[in-house]
Amino acid sequence: MGAWVARNKWSVTLAAIVLVAAYIFYALSSGTALSMYKYAWSYAVPLVLCALVGVVGERSGVVNIGIEGQLLVSAFAGFFGAAYSGSLLVGMLSGIGCGLILGGFLAWTTVKWQMDQIIAGVVLNIVATGITSFYYKPGQVLPALMPHVSIPGLSSIPLIGEVFFKGTGVIALVAIVAVVVIHIGLFRTRWGLRTRAIGEYPSAADTAGINVIRMRLVNVTLAGVLAGLAGVYLSMDSTSSFERGMSAGRGFLALAIMIFGAWRPLRAAAAALFFGFVTATASQLQTEQIINVAPQLVGTLPYVMTLVVLAVAAGKVRAPGAVGQPFVKGDKS
Amino acid sequence: MSHPSARPEREPAEPVTPPAPPDSPAPGGPGDGPGGLLAAIFRYQSVVVILVALLGAMAIGAALIRYQGVNPWYAYETIFKQALFTSDGLTRTLAKTTPLILTGLAVVLPLRVGLFNIGGQGQFLLGAIAAAWAAYQTSALGVLAIVVGVVVGILFGAMVGSIAAILKTWRGVHEVITTIMLNNIAAGIVWWLVTGPFQAPNAGGIPQTHEIGEAARIPTVAGIPLGFGVAVVLALVCAWMLKRTTLGFRFDTVGKNRHAAGYAGIPINRVILLAMVFAGGLAGLAGALEVHGVMHHFEPAIAGTLGFDGITIALLARSNPLWTIPAGFLVGILRTGAAGLQFATGIAPEIVDLLLAITLLLVSIPVLGRWIFRSRAHKVSAASTSWGS
């Protein structure tokens, strides 16, 4: 622990400062602060999950531009699966299943067939838009609200417990767990070392006896589960409806967050929270009429922020070495 | 003219892509231009692949229509009849095709440089609203307001395109992310404008701008919208530019091998900027023509899915500017006929989105062959090397 803190002293210091500031704000006006933090977290949940999809994909050497499509189809399948079957569980499973299937599709076309990864992802997005807008039926409702739970013990921590563990959706909890698990997995396990190896220098990994193709296939496909969860969260938890194009660029925001987070799960989660907090602040200022900007323009804030963040961060972080390049066994690169 | 069947006598013995040794089709050698044997193989293959993809998409679409309880044959017949053989059907189809060709070109040009411009939608929207505003402000100029509107539309589209190019060359931010973000930003801006500063007070609360003057409307001559002529001419110009000018050679060289282009002294950043400015300008022009020729005002729904159809068209056209004309026409037919289809059978017009998506899927999966080939030949495929770096 001590060594970890020493290595990440800047991150830890920053996190501590942010935490103290958050508590001070909370002490000054607990109602406003709490509602803003909750808004920020609910905005950040799908972004965190999708950023993890991006991290797992790119750490294995596959660019996933198709997250947006995975998100949209999962939201669609989750909502209508639940609405038609009358069971939330069926909805969740079909959403996750769709994320998985699309992840598998992307993995297969890019890894097995070496289709250009960017084109494959964009095609996936367009297909997702086509399917969901054609089969969309207005006027459906969910059979019930998603269950919200409070974790005993953790939920009684002031602020942090109230935001993250009190009356929170299951998927939001999964997101927290996923961030931690994938972070530890990537940097502390054999799977993580191998994943980083095939994303950084696949031919060396291949020489060391790692099955690059299979590992990429499995990683990108399984990451689809997280995209599926994010989609389900979007249509069944944070709202209880599906609309055409409701993913609204979140898949791309997540990629920006991934870059901002330097391809590290914990930092990406922090970046997603930052995005969520800025959005929450903007909407709070809007409702209290402190600033008078048209809501349409406030709505573009996450996208403008993405451009700014990318312009600032892009030169400072380094992508995995082999990201975007198909691996061909025996082809030196 | 690069007609695909222009060289049937050079029909390849093996249409399957051979795993070419890495350095055999040397890029950039002027003698090994688009006329080479390998290019002929590609052209020959492309047409077959595209026809198969189209037929496959139609077949899958037929199954889906059948599943909706409608006779697919009747459905397709309705689409084509509505789009081509009704009194003003062909005119409407051509009017629809005009922006499609242009947004298709707006994807084709950057694709030749190795950039994937997903931002046609935003470039179109800002071009269109700028044109509508400028033309309304200058309606005293009569016909000249067309020129003003079109120029302003092109400039605004180009401006949006250049933002992505600058972020790309200056910071290495991938253009797919920036152009998507710019689409969303543009959508927010135009919504704000048409519900606020630019809203026509006499529109009864509908979010749209003032109607432009009568003289500023681009007419339809003998059933052909003049804008369509402009789009076709521009497709020809782009084809000529890519094939016969230094700039076109630079585009292709940068797209095929950025490192080689750099060694050859080609100003890569300037070429990238130019490609995106051209692309944005074309998409902005599409918006301006839509305002001047079809809608005569701006409303947010003006763009529909034009920007994204441009991607389908560009991939259908295999990034060949000339082929955007038939590809755009085909999409135009589907889009025009879909409205009639809903009237006749009750099938939602979004069936076209689905049909186009399936087509795109089938077309782009064999893009695989091409991209494998490219990436083997030049080691790094331009569309992906720039990711994140």
Interface residues (C-beta under 8 A of the other chain):
Chain A: E58 V63 I65 T109 W113 Q114 M115 D116 Q117 I118 I119 A120 G121 V122 V123 I126 V127 T129 G130 I131 S133 F134 Y136 A248 G249 F252 L255 A256 I259 A294 Q296 L297 G299 T300 Y303 V304 T306 L307 L310 A311 A314 G315 V317 R318 A319 P320 V323 G324 Q325 P326 V328 D331 S333
Chain B: F116 I118 I163 L167 W170 R171 G172 V173 V176 I177 T178 I180 M181 L182 N183 N184 I185 A187 G188 I189 W191 W192 T195 G196 F308 I311 T312 L315 A348 E350 I351 D353 L354 L355 L356 A357 I358 L360 L361 S364 I365 V367 L368 W371 I372 S375 R376 K379 V380 S381 A383 S384 T385 W387 G388 S389
